[in-house]
Amino acid sequence: MHALSRFPGRWRLLLTLGVATLTAPASSVEPFAEAEVKAAFLYNFVHFVRWPDVARKPGDPFRFCVLDDTLAPLLSKAVQGENVDNHSLTVTRQIELRNLAECQILYVGDAVWPVHPELLRRATALRILTVSDIPSFTEKGGMIALIRKRGRIHPVINMDAIARADLRVSAKLLNLATVVGDDKGGAE
């Protein structure tokens, strides 16, 4: 049983707000695995990022495209039966440039790094939120890097890349994150 499945309903919000750590005191329940925390962050980006209305047609699924063999099944389990604004949530593992436009969030794991710069440029043009666990991801034009900081998974957000994709990030997420721009480099 995954640690996340023990927390019905609000676990995803709690993780996004930074309550969950990767290690837990001896008196608490088993600690969250790093991949589970990343899956929770990805799920919650649906609630804390706004896409332009033209990005999805009514009834189309909201698609997480995940290039990470560990994270994809965890996220699939988390989004099963979920929907946001009448869009069912789905996870796709097979992503090619020709079907990239079907994605709303693209997660790139370290196993496929380095990503060709054309993939990030095209994702930005298609208004796809790009996320990775590579610390230098925001320096390369990625939008959100999920890095380990003081025993927690911490988002680093490149606001210049977000703006180029015409996406909007909520103040709640920005307050939790380290905010950078193209001219500032990567994680602080």
N, C-alpha and C positions, 0 to 999 in steps of 0.2 A: 504494500500500500504506500503510495507516495504521500509525503508530508502534507502537500497542499490539499489532498482530498479530505483531510480531517477538518478543514475549515470551510464550511458551506457559506455561500453568500458573500460575505464581506472580506474574505481572505485576500482577494485580488487588490482591493482598495488599500488594505492595510500594508500589503507589500509595496505598493507603489508609493505610499507615503513614507516609506523608509523604516517601518517598524521591524521588519524581519531582518535578522542577521544571518550570516552564514555559519556562525557558531552560536551555541546556546548555553546558558548556565546549566549545571548538572541537575538542578531541580526542575527544569522545564522539559517539554516534550522533545522528541528527537529533532535535531537541527534541520533546517531546510538545505537541500542540495543546491549548489550554485545554479545548475541548469533549471531547477524549479523556480528559483527567484527570477531568473531571466525570462522564463516563460510567463510568469506573472506580470513582469514589466511589459512585455510585448502585448499581452492581452489588454492591459490598462491603457496603453497608448491609444487604443480606439476611443477611449473616453476623454483623454486629455489632449488630443490633437484634432484639429478640424481641417477637413479637406474641402476644396471648392465644390460647390454643388455639381459642377459638370464632371467631377471625377467618377461618380457612380450613377447608374441609371436605377430608377425605382425597381426593387425586387432582386437586383443583382446581388450576389453574395459579396461580403467583405472578405477579401482574400489576403491571408498571411502567406507570403512566399518565403520558405525557410530553407536556406542552404546550410543545414547542420543536422546530422543524423541523430544526435542526442536530444536536441531541443525540439525537433519536429513532432515526435510522438507525445511529448509532454504537453506541448501547446495544443495538439489535436485533442487530447483528453480534456484539457481545460475549456476549450471552446465548444465542445460537443453539446448541441442543443441550444447554444446561446445565440442571441441576435442583438443587433444594435440598430435602432431606427428602422426596423423592419427589414434589415439585411442580415441574413444568416452568416455566421462566422465560419470560415473554412481555412484549412491549412493545405498548401500545395508544396510539394517537394521538388517536382520537376519543373525547373524554370529555364527558359531559353529566351534569347532576345526577342524572338518573334511573338512569344506570349507574355512578355513582361508587363504589357499594358493591363493585364487582368489583375495585377497585384495592387494592393493599397499599402502594404508594409512589406519590405524586403529585408530579411535578416540574413546576414552573411557571417557564417562561423569561421573560426580561424583555420579550419581545415581547407577552405577554398581560397584563402588569402595568399597572394595578393589578387585582388579583383581588378579586372581590366578597367581602366578609367572610363571607357566608353559605357560600361554598365552603369556606373554612378551618374554619368551625364544623362544618359537616356532615362534612368529612373527619376532624376530630378525634373527633366522635361515632362515626364508623364505624371508628375505630382505624386510620386511614391515615396513614402517615408522610408529612409534607409537606416538600418540599425545593425550594429556589430558589437562583438566583444573584443575587438582589436583596439588597443589604446590609441594607435595612430590613425584610426578611422576618420575622425573629424578633420585631421590635417590633410587627408587625401580627398576631401569633399563629401565625406559621409555626414549624415545628419545627427545621429545619436550613437555614442559609444557607451556600452555598459561595462564599466571597469570596476575592478576591486579596489576599494578605498576604505581603510580602517575596518576590515572584516565585513564589509557590506558591498553589495553591488550598487554602484553609483552611476547615474547617467551624466554624460558630458554632451551638451547640445551645441551644435554649430548653428547659430542663428542665421548666419549668412546663407548657408545651404538650405535651411528651412525656408527662408524668404524667397530664394530662387525658385522653390517648388510651389510657392503661393500657399503654404500650409500655415496654420496658426497653432501655437502651443499655449495651453492654459497657464495662468500664473501659478497654480498649484504645482505643476510639474517643473516650471522654471525655478520656483523657490527651492525645490528639492535638488536641482541639478547644478552642475558647474556649467556656466554659459561661456562659450567661446565664439570667436568669429574667424573668418579666413585669415585675417591679419594677425591674430593672436596665437596661432598654432594650435597645439593639441591640449590635452588634459593638464590642468594646473595641479 
